[in-house]
Each structure stands twice: as C-alpha cells, then as structure tokens.
Amino acid sequence: MKFNEDSRVKIPTILHLMRLGYKYLSLKDPKITWDESTNIFTDIFYQSLERINPGITDLEAKQLYDEISLSLENEDLGKAFYKKLTDKSGIRLIDFENFDNNSFHVVTELTYKKDDDEFRPDIILLINGLPLVFIEVKKPNNQDGIQAEHKRIKTRFQNKKFRKFVNITQLMVFSNNMEYDDS
C-alpha cells in the first residue's frame, strides 16, 4: 500500500469522524446538491431547519437562507453570521438544546470557488448543511507541511473573493496525525 496524505491522515480522519456520527457524502452523488456561492448544502439545510423549527414555512426558510447569504458578504469576519448561528430566539440554525437533533456530514475536496480563484480544503464538516469546519491534513513528518498550509490559508482568506467562505467558517483544523507535543 502506498503511504500518502490520503492513506496516512485523510482516510483515518474521515473514519474517526464517522465513528463520531458524521455521515460521509460523496460529491459525485448526483442527489447531493449545494449552493456553490456559499457551499451550503441546501437540501440538508432546509430539512434540518424544518426538523429543529417545527412549523417553519418554506417562505421563512428561504428568507433565512437569503439573510445568511447576504450576511456572509459582510466585512466583519463572520460576526453577523455567528450571531445568527448562535441565536436562541427565532428560527434556529443549530439545535443546541438537543444536539442529536442536528445533522452531521463530512465531505472531501469541496471546491471553494469565486470567479477564477479557488481552493479545496481536504475535509469539510457540515452541521445542518452548513460548512462550518474545514480540516487540512498533511502526511506525518512533512517538513513545514502544517505551517506552509496555514500560511496558504491565511493568504487565501485575505482574498476578498473568498469572503463568504471566510465568514461561514467557524473552525479550521490542521493535522499531520502525529502525537501532540506539549513540551
């Protein structure tokens, strides 16, 4: 078996996430749809809204989606989106009271694209269809692998074309599957 980034880090990470309850989605599945301008998986998003907000109308859900998309354009490092995400009154995006009521999915190599600029994080975690976390993995002992990737992400996130993706991202993880050193 060839040992590379996928076999040494990405696949073990995905398997671990699946043991934690995340469902793997293949982007090649024609039934899987997402809005490429936000990378929100719209079918999952709307189904989750209905589950955690009984009685929500289609119009209310669509209006909320439009509000979210608009808030992702702000130059506020995602503060407006975060406020919507954590708001406990009105329509909730995440059920913090009954966390099992949410849907958890993992996808790989989801393209973040605006015009001619793009990048693909290795692993994306979706909560209720919202791409809130991305994980970049490097094979162990890759000299400067994590630091170089961090620098690339920092540069990418300064690109205004990626503003929506910056504002929706709540957590970025960089891993090389090596033991943690606390010394």
N, C-alpha and C positions, 0 to 999 in steps of 0.2 A: 504494500500500500504506500502510495506517495504521501509524504507528510508535508502539508502546506497549511496556509491560513485557514482554509475551509475545514480540513480534517482535524487540525490541532486545536482550533479555537471556535470557529463559527458553528459547526455542527454540534459540538458538546454544549455550547451556549444555548442553541435552539432546543436541544433535547432537555436541558435543565429547565428552561422556561416552560416547556410543555409539561414537565412533571409538576411545575408550579400551577398549572391550569391554563396556560396560554394555548390557544388553538392555532396551528400553523395554517397560513393561507398561501396558496401558490398564486403569484401574479399572472401565471399563464392560464389560470382557470377563467374561461370566458364569462362565468357567472359573477365573478368578483369585479366590482366597479368602484372607482374612486374619482374624485374631482382633482385633476392634475394641477389646478391652480392653488390648491390648499393641501393636497394629499389626504383629505378626509375621505374615508370610505363611507360614502353616502348611504347605501342600503343599511349597513350596520349602524350608522349614526341614527338614522330615522327609527329603526326598530328598537334601538336602545332608548331613545327619547320616549317612545310610546310605553315601553316597559317600566321605566322609572318615573314617568309622569303620566299616570293614568288619566285619560280624558283629554289629552293634548290633541288639538286638531291638526290636520295636515297644513293648514294655513299658518298656524302658530309655529309649527316645526320649521316650515320653510322660511318664515320671517326670522326665526332664531338663527338658522343657518346663514342667512344673508347678513345678519348683525355680526355673527362670528367672522365671516369672511371679510367684512368691512373693517372690523376691529384689528384684524391681522395686518392691515395696511398701515396701522399707526406707527409712528416713530417713537415707541415707548418701551421697547424691549419686551413686548408681550404683556404689559401690565393690565391693559383693558381686557385682553383675553383671559388672563389669570383670574381677574375679578369675576368674569362670567363662569369660569371653570369651578371656582370655589364658592360661588354664591349659593346660599342655602334657602333663599326665598325665591319664589317664582319658578320658572322651569329650570330643572337641574340637569346639568350635563353628566355628572357623576353622582351615583348614589353612595354618599359617604356613611349613611346610617346602616345600610345593608350592602356591604361591598360585593357580596356574591351576586347581587342583582345586576352588576355591570358585566359587559362582555370584554374578554381579553384575547387579543390576537397578536401574532408575530408574523412579519413578512421580511423577506430579504431583498436587498438590492433595489429598493423602491427609488426611482429617479426623482430627484428634486430639480425641477427644470423651470426656467423662465427665459423666454426667447432662445438665444443660442448658448446660454450658460447652464450648466447642470453639474450635479454630483450625485453619487449614490452611496448613502450610508450602508454599512454591511447588514445591520439588523434594525428593524423598526418595531417598536411596541405600540400597539393600538389599544386604547381603552375607549370603549363605546364608539369605535370607528375613528377616533381622534389620534393622529400620530404624535403622541406626547413624548416619546423617548426614542433616542437612537443610540445604537451601540456600534462602535468601531472596534474591530478586532485585528490584531497583528499576531503573527506566529511568535512563540517564545524566543527569547534571545535575539530578536531583531534589533540590531543596533539603532538607537534613536527612533524606532518604529512608532512608539506611542507619542513621543514628543513631536516628531515630524507630523504625525496625523493631527495632533492638537493644533499645531501651527497652521496647517492647511485649513482646518475647520474655522479657526479664528479669522483667517483671511477670507474664506468663503462667506462667513457670516457678516463681514463688513460690506459685502456686495449688496447694494440696495435691491437688486433683483430678487434676492432670496429673503426679503423682509418677512413675507407671510410664513415661511418655513422657520425662520428665526423666532418669530413671535409665538408660534404654536408649540415649539419645542420646550418642554419643561425640564428635561434631564438629558444629559449627554454622558455616555459611559465609554471609556477607553480601556480595553483589556488585551493582555497578551497571555492570559491563562497561566501566569506564573504565581508562585507563592507571594503573598503580601509580606513586605519587609517593613517592620515598624521601628527599625533602629535608626 
